C-alpha cells in the first residue's frame, strides 16, 4: 500500500542526507520515493543560471609612493617625474542579465568601476566586450551593456516580500572557478551600519558567498532575482556563513537612474536624525520604538519648508515604515530631485502627514586656481554637517586633484579638508578666498584621515 503521509517522505529525504554526511555509500540513497522524484533545484537552475555571467576586468591603479616624494625638492633632487606610477590589475566577478533586449547587466561597482577593459562570458561560452552604462560607488551598483543577441534575462522579485527564513540560492563565479551555485536561507533583513557602502540595506544570508561572487545573483526558489551579492564577512578570507546582498528593489531603482543619467543624482531632505532608542521613546512618551528623531533642520531645506521641527519623529516615508536613521537616508537616496515625499511624523505626540519636495544638494565645486595660484589643479567644495553624514570638522574639501599640478606638488591630497587658512577658520569657499587673497604664501590647517597638521605653501 502507498504511504500517503507526506512527513514520511521528508523523513526519508533527511535520512538519506544524513547517510551521505556520515560517509555512507551514495548508492544507498534512493532516487525516488513512492515512484516520485526527490526534490531538486536543478529544473529552476537550468533556466536561472543562463542569466548569470562571469566578468573579467583589466585596469590600472596608482602605486603609492614614499611620502618624502610629495616634496617637490626631493622630486627634483632625485629626478622623479611628475606623473603617477601605475601597475596593471586583473579581477574576476559576476553579473546578472536583467534586460535581454538591451543587453543590460547588473553588477557591483567595485567589480567594474575602475576597469579599462571588461569581458563578459555567458553560460553558453560566448564572450563579449562590455561598456559601462553607469556606476554608483555609494551603493556599489553598476550597469554594464553587451552587444549580444539571444540573451536570457532573469525575472525580478519584490524584495520587500522577503522574510527571514526564506530559502535562497547564490549564483556566481567564486575564486574564478566558473559558475557555482550555493544555497541557504535569508538570515536577516535591512542590515545597515556595517561601513561597507554609503547606502546600506542588505539582505544577510548564509548561502556561501566567496570572492568572485560579487555582482552575482541571489534568487528565491522560483528562480526570481531578490538580490545582488556584494560583500562577505570573512576574517580568514573565505566564507563563514555571513554574506550580504543588495535588495532588488533598491538595485532596480538605482539602475533606472544609471540608465537614464549615467549616475545617481541624489537630492536632499535637509534633516539630521538619530535612531529612536527605547530611552528616547520613553522620554518622548511613546510606546513605539521604531522611527528616527529629527535633531537638526537645515536652513532653506525642503524639511524646513515642510515645517518639520527638531524633536519630530519620522515613522514612515511613502508608506514604508522607518526603522532607524539609516532607513531615512536609504529612502531619500533612492528618490530623484523634484520627487514628492510623503512622511508620517509624530509632532509632540500627535501623528500628522507632511509632504516635502526633494531638492538638489547644495554642493558647489570650483577650481582651486580661482582661489589662489598655489591651489591650481585642485577641485574644492565646502563641507557641511548634513543629514546622517556627521563629520568632525567643517571646511573646504579637496574633491579631486591632478597629479603634478601646483596643488599636488604643494602637498595637498584628495580628501583633505582645509579647516583654516592663514589662521582664519574657513567654512565656505568665499571665506577661503578672502583668507588667502593677496597672500604670496599660505598657512593651511589640514585635516587628513584622523590627524591634522599645518601646511606652509610658498
Residue pairs with C-beta under 8 A, 6 or more apart in sequence:
2 34
3 9
3 34
9 33
9 34
9 36
12 30
12 33
13 33
13 38
13 39
16 28
16 29
16 30
16 38
19 28
19 29
20 26
20 29
30 38
31 37
31 38
32 38
41 169
41 181
41 183
41 221
44 221
44 222
44 223
45 169
45 171
45 181
45 223
47 152
47 223
48 154
48 169
48 171
48 217
48 219
48 223
49 123
49 171
49 179
49 181
50 122
50 123
50 124
50 152
51 96
51 97
51 98
51 151
51 152
51 153
51 154
51 217
52 94
52 95
52 96
52 97
52 123
52 154
52 171
52 172
52 179
52 216
52 217
53 94
53 95
53 96
53 97
53 105
53 120
53 121
53 122
53 123
54 92
54 93
54 94
54 95
54 120
54 121
54 173
54 178
54 179
55 92
55 93
55 94
55 95
55 107
55 111
55 112
55 118
55 119
55 120
55 121
55 130
55 144
55 173
55 215
56 90
56 91
56 92
56 118
56 119
56 121
57 89
57 90
57 91
57 92
57 93
57 111
57 112
57 115
57 116
57 117
57 118
57 119
58 88
58 89
58 90
58 115
58 116
58 117
59 88
59 89
59 90
59 91
59 114
59 115
59 116
59 117
60 86
60 87
60 88
60 89
60 116
61 86
61 87
61 89
61 114
62 84
62 85
62 86
62 403
63 84
63 85
63 86
63 87
65 85
68 74
69 75
69 78
69 80
70 411
71 411
72 409
72 410
74 80
75 82
75 409
82 403
82 404
82 409
83 403
83 404
84 403
89 114
91 111
91 115
92 173
92 176
92 212
93 107
93 108
93 111
93 112
93 172
93 173
93 212
93 213
93 214
93 215
93 216
94 107
94 111
94 171
94 172
94 173
94 212
94 213
94 214
94 215
94 216
94 217
94 229
95 105
95 106
95 107
95 111
95 120
95 144
95 215
95 216
96 105
96 106
96 107
96 154
96 215
96 216
96 217
96 225
96 228
97 103
97 104
97 105
97 151
97 152
97 153
97 154
98 104
98 105
98 106
98 153
98 154
98 156
98 225
98 252
98 255
99 153
100 151
100 152
100 153
101 151
102 145
103 145
103 146
103 147
103 148
103 151
104 133
104 143
104 144
104 145
104 255
104 259
105 120
105 130
105 143
105 144
105 145
105 146
106 141
106 142
106 143
106 215
106 228
106 251
106 255
107 142
107 143
107 144
107 214
107 215
107 228
108 140
108 141
108 142
108 214
108 215
108 228
108 230
109 135
109 136
109 137
109 139
109 140
109 141
109 142
110 140
110 214
111 142
111 214
111 215
112 118
112 130
112 132
112 135
112 142
112 144
113 132
113 135
113 137
113 142
115 132
117 129
118 129
118 130
118 131
118 132
118 144
119 127
119 128
119 129
119 130
120 127
120 128
120 129
120 130
120 144
120 146
121 127
122 128
122 148
122 151
123 179
126 148
128 146
128 147
128 148
129 146
130 144
130 145
130 146
131 144
131 145
132 142
132 143
132 144
133 143
133 144
133 145
133 258
133 259
133 262
134 142
134 143
134 257
134 258
134 259
134 261
134 262
134 263
134 264
135 141
135 142
135 143
135 258
135 263
136 142
136 254
136 257
136 258
136 263
136 264
137 198
138 197
138 198
138 199
138 264
138 266
138 333
139 197
139 198
139 199
139 246
139 250
139 254
139 264
139 333
140 196
140 197
140 230
140 231
140 246
141 228
141 246
141 250
141 251
141 254
141 255
141 258
142 215
142 258
143 255
143 258
143 259
154 217
154 219
154 223
154 224
154 225
155 222
155 223
155 224
155 225
156 224
156 225
156 248
156 252
157 220
157 222
157 224
157 225
157 226
157 248
158 248
158 249
159 203
159 226
159 227
159 247
159 248
159 249
159 250
160 247
160 249
162 186
162 189
162 203
162 220
162 226
162 247
163 186
163 189
164 185
164 186
164 187
164 188
164 189
165 185
165 186
166 185
166 186
166 220
167 183
167 184
167 185
167 220
167 221
168 183
168 184
168 185
168 186
168 203
168 205
168 207
168 218
168 219
168 220
168 221
168 226
168 227
169 181
169 182
169 183
169 184
169 207
169 218
169 219
169 220
169 221
170 181
170 182
170 183
170 184
170 205
170 207
170 208
170 209
170 213
170 216
170 217
170 218
170 229
170 243
170 245
171 179
171 180
171 181
171 216
171 217
171 218
171 219
172 179
172 180
172 209
172 212
172 213
172 214
172 215
172 216
172 217
172 229
173 179
173 180
173 212
173 213
173 216
174 180
174 208
174 209
174 210
174 211
174 212
174 213
175 210
175 211
175 212
176 212
177 212
180 213
182 207
182 208
182 209
183 207
184 205
184 206
184 207
184 208
184 241
185 205
185 206
185 207
186 203
186 204
186 205
187 204
187 205
187 206
187 242
188 203
188 204
189 203
189 204
190 201
190 202
190 323
190 327
191 200
191 201
191 202
191 203
191 204
191 244
192 200
192 201
192 202
192 324
192 326
192 327
192 330
193 200
193 326
194 200
194 202
194 231
194 244
196 202
196 230
196 231
196 244
197 230
197 231
199 250
199 329
199 330
199 333
200 326
200 330
201 246
201 247
201 250
201 326
201 327
201 330
202 230
202 231
202 244
202 245
202 246
202 247
203 218
203 226
203 227
203 244
203 245
203 246
203 247
204 242
204 243
204 244
205 218
205 227
205 243
205 244
205 245
206 241
206 242
206 243
207 218
207 243
208 239
208 241
208 243
209 229
209 232
209 239
209 243
209 244
209 245
210 232
210 234
210 238
210 239
211 232
211 237
213 229
213 232
213 243
214 229
214 230
214 231
215 228
215 229
215 230
216 228
216 229
217 225
217 227
217 228
217 229
218 225
218 226
218 227
218 228
218 229
218 245
219 225
219 226
220 226
225 248
226 245
226 247
226 248
227 245
227 246
227 247
227 248
227 251
228 245
228 246
228 248
228 251
229 243
229 244
229 245
230 244
230 245
230 246
231 243
231 244
232 239
232 240
232 242
232 243
232 244
233 240
233 242
233 243
234 240
250 330
250 334
253 334
254 264
254 334
257 263
257 264
257 265
257 336
258 264
264 333
265 336
265 337
265 360
266 332
266 333
266 337
266 361
267 332
267 335
267 336
267 337
267 338
267 339
267 358
267 359
267 360
267 361
268 298
268 301
268 302
268 332
268 358
268 359
268 360
268 361
268 362
268 386
268 387
269 301
269 302
269 303
269 328
269 332
269 341
269 356
269 358
269 387
270 297
270 298
270 300
270 301
270 302
270 303
270 304
270 359
270 386
270 387
271 294
271 296
271 297
271 298
271 301
271 303
271 308
271 314
271 328
271 387
272 294
272 295
272 296
272 298
272 385
272 386
272 387
272 388
272 390
273 292
273 293
273 294
273 295
273 314
273 325
273 328
273 387
273 388
274 280
274 292
274 293
274 295
274 325
275 292
275 293
275 324
275 325
276 286
276 288
276 289
276 290
276 291
276 292
276 293
276 313
276 324
277 289
278 289
280 293
281 287
281 288
281 289
284 293
284 311
284 313
284 346
284 349
285 349
286 313
286 346
286 349
288 315
290 315
290 321
290 322
290 323
290 324
291 313
291 314
291 315
291 322
291 323
291 324
291 346
292 313
292 314
292 322
292 324
292 325
292 327
292 328
293 311
293 312
293 313
294 303
294 308
294 309
294 310
294 311
294 312
294 313
294 314
295 310
296 310
296 385
297 303
297 304
297 308
297 309
297 310
298 304
298 384
298 386
298 387
301 359
302 356
302 357
302 358
302 359
303 356
305 356
305 357
306 343
306 354
306 355
306 356
307 354
308 345
308 354
308 356
309 347
311 348
312 345
312 346
312 347
313 345
313 346
314 322
314 328
314 343
314 344
314 345
315 321
315 322
315 344
315 345
315 346
315 351
316 322
316 343
316 344
317 327
317 328
317 331
317 332
317 341
317 342
317 343
318 331
318 341
318 342
319 342
320 327
320 331
321 327
322 328
322 331
325 388
326 388
328 387
328 388
329 387
329 388
331 341
332 341
332 358
332 387
335 341
335 358
336 358
337 358
337 359
337 360
338 357
338 358
339 357
339 358
340 355
340 356
340 357
340 358
341 355
341 356
341 357
341 358
342 353
342 354
342 355
343 353
343 354
343 355
343 356
344 351
344 352
344 353
345 351
345 352
345 353
345 354
361 386
363 381
363 382
364 381
364 382
364 429
365 379
365 380
365 381
365 399
366 379
366 380
366 381
366 429
367 376
367 378
367 379
367 380
368 375
368 376
368 377
368 378
368 379
368 380
368 407
369 375
369 376
369 377
370 433
371 380
371 429
371 432
371 433
371 436
372 433
372 436
372 439
372 442
373 406
374 406
374 407
374 410
374 442
374 457
375 406
375 407
375 410
375 412
376 405
376 406
376 407
377 401
377 402
377 404
377 405
377 406
377 407
377 408
378 398
378 400
378 401
378 402
378 405
378 407
378 408
378 412
379 398
379 399
379 400
379 401
380 396
380 397
380 398
380 399
380 418
380 429
380 432
381 396
381 397
381 399
381 429
382 395
382 396
382 397
382 427
382 428
382 429
383 391
383 393
383 394
383 395
383 396
383 397
383 417
384 394
384 427
385 391
385 394
392 447
393 417
393 419
393 447
394 419
394 427
395 417
395 418
395 419
395 420
395 425
395 426
395 427
395 447
396 417
396 418
396 426
396 427
396 428
396 429
396 432
397 415
397 416
397 417
397 418
398 407
398 412
398 413
398 414
398 415
398 416
398 417
398 418
399 414
400 414
401 407
401 408
401 412
401 413
401 414
402 408
410 455
410 457
411 455
411 457
412 446
412 455
413 448
415 448
415 449
416 446
416 447
416 448
417 446
417 447
417 448
418 426
418 432
418 444
418 445
418 446
419 425
419 426
419 445
419 446
419 447
419 452
420 426
420 443
420 444
420 445
421 432
421 435
421 436
421 442
421 443
421 444
421 445
422 435
422 436
422 439
422 442
422 443
423 443
424 431
424 434
424 435
425 431
426 432
426 435
436 442
440 458
441 456
441 457
441 458
442 455
442 456
442 457
443 454
443 455
443 456
443 457
444 454
444 455
444 456
444 457
445 452
445 453
445 454
445 455
446 452
446 453
446 454
446 455
